[in-house]
Amino acid sequence: MALTGRTALLAALGSLPVGILAPSWTGMLAVNAPLSLAILCDYALAAPVRTLRFTRSGDTSVRLGDAAEVQLTVTNSSRRRLRAQLRDAWPPSSWPAGTEQGSSRHTLTVPPGEQRRLATVLRPTRRGDRQAERITVRSFGPLGLAARQGHHRVPWTVRVLPPFTSRKHLPSRLARLRELDGRTSVLTRGEGTEFDSLRAYVPGDDTRSIDWRATARQSAVAVRTWRPERDRHILIVLDTGRTSAGRVGDVPRLDAAMDATLLLTALATRAGDRVDLLAYDRRVRARVQGRTAAGDVLATLVNTLASLEPELVETDARGLSTAALSDAPRGSLIVLLTTLEAAPIEEGLLPLLPQLTRRHTVLLAAVSDPRITEMAKGRGTVDAVYDAAAGIQAQAERRSTAEKLQRHGVVVVDATPDSLAPALADAYLALKAAGRL
């Protein structure tokens, strides 16, 4: 039995000796039998908690930063009116700090044999699956002097998806893609191009584009035109090792890489290319293969990335390279979303690059810290000068590592979290324009 605040108030006013709050109910009855009898009757008339039935409905997924609503239907199958306070508990990261109480606590009254629906609004602060915890119900008697309390578990999962904040850049990149398709007739043949059409020769055209067989069949000189080849294969490799767990500002490196992955996938599938995903550190953490429809692959990627978390282990570069080579057919674009720190690149990835670049076009994208740029500009105090020296040294090391990668034929994108996604999309379009994809 639970004594309510009203009972404590009566004790404070003198109507009930303080002895009633003691755990011994025998002593309480002896002190004030009439009020004690009222409390017992109130407790007896409170609706039972065990017989309540609960069902859930509502959202099963939500983008990070948006709100999800989960309905809880309470059915009172007893013969007594339910007057209750209810807490629908979820993990702490289901709300911003300090906002849980107003969202998960409810007061309700349910007549016998009826039901009521409650709505719990979640505003998750982290990606991943949020699972409902227990429901705590406190059922009061008609006088509000005593209450029954119990717990129920009603499973429900809300998957918190990546926010895909970079989708605002998609319209401008699609416009550039359409522009690229529109001017392909002036492009020369490249590794990633295919035959488009024949047209009449005009002064200034490259004579190597003349189709002599077609010219012989007609009176005018004909030239071939080319366009970027469609249905190319793109393998996006997410490094989920320890370096991806580092935070740049308020954003984990892995989350910035996911955002860039989603923008590139949305753009590449619109261009008619096939996109696969491989997440790896010392083993395969996630894999998406064989999807060709634009809507299917993007939805599958979003759902797969939602529960992906970094692992605090050193990435096995040899295993990553082997997995990428086995997943990507020859002539693919392999996009490595990893670190640009000197040690992991020089000791792990650099010796393995010839295997990758011999068969594929390789693009490496990394998240840079804008704080280092700020440090490099600092002057005025001794501490600022030391910070500037450290920042300049860090920048020089990243440039040196990028140059080593470029000498192996790797395209390098080094950008801050906010600009990584559009920069990666621009690099993809540049490869398309150059006929390398």
N, C-alpha and C positions, 0 to 999 in steps of 0.2 A: 504493500500500500504506500502511496505517496501523498504526504500532506501538502496542501497548496498554500500559496501566499495568503489567501483569505484566512486560513486557520491561524497562521502566525500573527495576522493582524488582530484577530479576536483575542489572542493571548496577550498582545501588547496593550490592548484596551482594558484588560482586567477581566473580561468575561470568561477567560480560560486561564487557569494557573499555568505557569511556565512548565510545570511538571508534565503537561500533556505532550510536550515535544520530546520527552525521554523515550528511548526505544522500548521500554517495558509497557505494553498495552494494559497489563493487569493494574499497574499503578495508576495509569491514566484513567481507567474506568472508576477507580476508587476516588479520585480527586474530583471529577465532575462527570457523573454518570449521564445526565441528560445530553450534554453536548457531545460526549463520547459516543453515545448511541446515535446521535445525528450524523456523526462522521462515518460510523460503520454503515448506517443505512445509505448515506451518500455514495460510499464506496461500492456497496452492493448494487445500487441502481445504475452505476456507470456501465456503459456498454462494454462488453468484453473485447479485448484486442486480438485474441487468438483467432476468432472466427471471422475477422475482416478479410476480405478478398481484394487483391490488387492486380491490375493489368496496366501495361505500359503501351504507349504509341507515340508517334512523333518522328522527329528527325533522327536519321541514323548517320548522317555525315554533315560536316560544316567546314567552311574554309576558315583557317586561322584568322582571327580578327572579327569574324561575324558571329552572330548569335544563333544558337540552336534551341528549339523548344521541345521539351519532352513532357507529354501528358501522362498523368498518373490517375487512373480511375479507381476510386475507393467504393467498394460495395459493402453495405452494412446488412449482413444476413441474420442479425440477431433481432430480438423483439424489443430492444431498448434503443432510444435515441442516442446517437453518437455525437458527443460534444468533445472535440479533440483538438490538440495541437500536434502537428505532424512535421517531421524533418526528413526531407528526401536528401540523403547524404551522397555526395560525389567526391572524387579526389580534389585536393586543394587547387590544382592547376585548372579546374573547370571554371574558375572565375578570377578576375583581377583581385589582388590582395585587398581584403577588407570588405568585399561586396557579397560574400556568400550568404550571410544571414538573411538578408531581404529576399534572396532568390530561392532559397531552399526550405524556408520555414513557412508553414501555412496553418491557418485556423479554419476549421470547418465544422459544420453541423449536418448530420445525415440521418433522416428519419429511418425507422425500421423498414427493411426490405428495399431501400432505395440506394442510389449511388450518386457520387459527385466526382467531377473531373477537376484535377488541379494541374496547373502548368508550371514547370520548373524551367527557367530560362538560363542556359549555360552560355558563358562567354569565355571559351578556353584560351589559355595563354601559351600553350605548347602544342606541337603536333603530336599525333599518335592516337591511340585508342583510349577513350575515357569510359570506364565501366561504372555503372551505378553500384553504390554500396548499400548498406541496410537502411530500411525505412523505420524510423522510431516514432511510435504513436503514444501519446498520453491522453487517455480517455477520462473525462471528468464526469462526476455525478451532477445531478441537477442543481445542487446547492454550491458546487464548486469548492467543497471542503476537502475532498480526497479524490484521488485519481488512480487508475490502473495504467501501467506502462508496459510496453512490449515491443518486439522488433520483428520485422519481416524482411526477406530478401527477394527482390523482383529484378532479375537480370535485365540489363539493357546496355548496349554499347553505342557510343557516338564516336565515329572516326573523324579526327580533326585533320583536314587536308592542308597541304602547303598553300599559302595565300596567293601565289602567282601574281605578285605585284607588278611584274614586268610586262603583263599582258597589255598595258597601256602603250607599249612600244610596237605591238604587233601591226596595227594599221599602217604605220609609216614604212615598216619593213616589207609588208605585203605590196605596198605601192611600188617600192623599189624592185621587188621581184617581178611585178608586172611590167615595169619599165625595162628590166633586163630581158624579159621574154620578147618585148616589142622591138628591141634593137639587135636581136641576135643575128639578123641577116648581114650585118657588117662585121660579125666576128669571124675570125679565121678558125680553122679546125684545130682542136686541142684534144687532150686526153679525155676530158669529160664532156665531149660534144658528140652530137649525132647529126646525120644528114637531115636538112629541113626541106629545102625546095630548090628549084632552078629559077633563075631570072636572067634578064638580058644584061649583058656587060655594059658598064658605064665607065668613062675615063676615071682613073684613080683606083679602080678595083685591083686587088692583088691578082696578078696573072697566074699565080699558082692555083687559084680557085676556078680557073676555066675548065669546064667539062668538055673535052674535045670530042667525045662520042656524041654528046647531045648537040654540039655545034655542027658536027658533020651531018646530022639529020635535019637541020633547019638552016635558014638563011642568015640568022643572027648569032653572034657569039653568046654562049650561055655560061653562066658561072654558078657554082654550087654555093648555097648558104647553109649555115650550121646553127644549131641551137644547143643550149646546155642539155645534156642527156638526162632523161627522167628515169625514175625508178632506180636511182643510185642508192647504195647501202650506207647508212650512217650508224656507227656504233658509239654510243655515249658511255664512257667508263667513269663512274664515280668512285673516287678514292675515299673510303670510309675509315681509314686509319686514324691514328692519333692526331695528325696535323689538321684533319677536318673538324676536330672538336674545338679548336681554338676559336675564340670570339673576336670579331673585328667590330668594334663599337658594340652595338646591341645584337648583332647578327652572327650566329655561328657560321663558320666557313662552309659547312655542309649545306646549310639552308640557302646561302647565296648561290652555291653550285646547283642546287635543286631548281631555284628560280630560273637560272640560265638554261638548265636542261629543258624546262617546260617551254620557254620562249623559242628555243631552237627547234624543239619537236613540233610546235605549232606551225612554225615557218616552213620547215623542211617537208612536212606532210602536205602542206598546201602546194609545195613545189613538185609534188609527185614522187618524192623520195621515201624510202623505207627507213624507219628509225627503230633501233633496238637499244636496250639499256642493260648495262652490267654494273653492279655495285660490288666492290671487292676491297678486302684488306688482307687477310690471310686465307680467306675462303670466300666463296660467292655469298653475298648477303641478299642480293635481289637480282632477278633476271627477267626481262621482258623481251620476248622474241616472237617473230612470225606475224606481227600485226601490220596490216597495210592500210586499213581505212583510217582517215585522219581523226575522226571522232573517237574511234575505238582506242587507238594508240595513246592519245592524250589522256583520256579517261583512265585507262589502265595504268599509265605512268603516275598520274596524280594519286591514285589509290595505293600503288606500290610504294611510292615515296613517303606517304603519310606516316608509316610506322618505322621508317628507316632511321637508325641512330648511329652516331660514330662509335667506333670501338677504340679503346685506349691501348692499342697495340701498334707496333711498327708494321707498315704495309710491306707485304712480300712482293717486291717488284717483279721477280721472275715468274711467280705464280700469276700475277696480274697480266703480264705480257703473254703468257701461255693461254690464259683464258680468253684474252682479246683475239689472239690469232685463231683460236678454235671457233670463235663466234662470228668472226667477220670474213666474208668471202673476199677473194682477191680484188683489189681496186677499190676498197671501201675507204670512207673517211672515218678515222678513229679520233674521237674527241676525248682527250684525257682531262678531266676536271680534278686537279691535284694541286700540290704545293709547288712553289718555285724556290723553296729554300735549297741552299747549295748542297748540304749533306745528303738529304734523301734523293736528290736528283743525280748527283755525281756518283754516289755509291750504289744506288739502286737502279734507277731508270736509264741513265746515260749509256752504260755498257750494252743494254738490250735494245736500244733504238734502231740499230741497223736491221734487226729482224723485222721490226715494224715498218720502217720507212722503205724497205726493199719491196714490200708487197702493197703498202697502203699509203694514203696521204694522212699525215698525223698533225693534229692541232692540239696544243696544250693550253688550257685556260686556268689561270690561278687568281686568287683573291689577294689584292694588295691592301695594306693598312694605310688609310689616309693620315693617320697619326704620325707615321714616319715622315711624310712630306711636310707636315707642320713642324716636326722637330728639326728637320733639315734647314728650315727657314729661320729658326730661332736665333736671336742675337740680343745683346744688351746686358746680360748678367753672366756670371761664370757658369752657373747651372745650365743656362740656355745654350751657351757655347758648347759645353760638353754634350748636351742633347743633340745639338746640330751635328757635331762630329759623328755621333753614333748613328743618326739618321742618314747622313751622307754615306757612311760606310755600308749600312744596310742596303741603300739604293744601289751602290756600286756592285755589291755582291749579287743582287737580283739581276742587274743588267748583264753581268758576266755570265751568270747561269743561263739567261735567255739567249745570249750570243752563242754559247756552246750548243744549245738545242737547235738554234737556227742553222748552224754549220752542218748539222745532221739532216737538214731539210724539214725541220719541224716549224710549223707556224705557231707563234707564241702570242697569247692574249693575256696581258697583265693589267687588271683593272680593279677598282674599288668595288665593294659589294653592290652599291647602287648602279654602277655602270657596267658590271660584268656581263649581264644578260644582253643588253643592246650591243656591246662590243663583240660578243661571241656571234651574235646574229650578223653583224656587219662583216666579220671575218668569213662566215659561211657564204654570204652573198659575193664577197670578193673572190673567193675560190670559184664560185659559179661563173662570175664574169670573166675570169682568167682561163676558163676551160679546164680547170684542174679537178672539177667535180661534175 
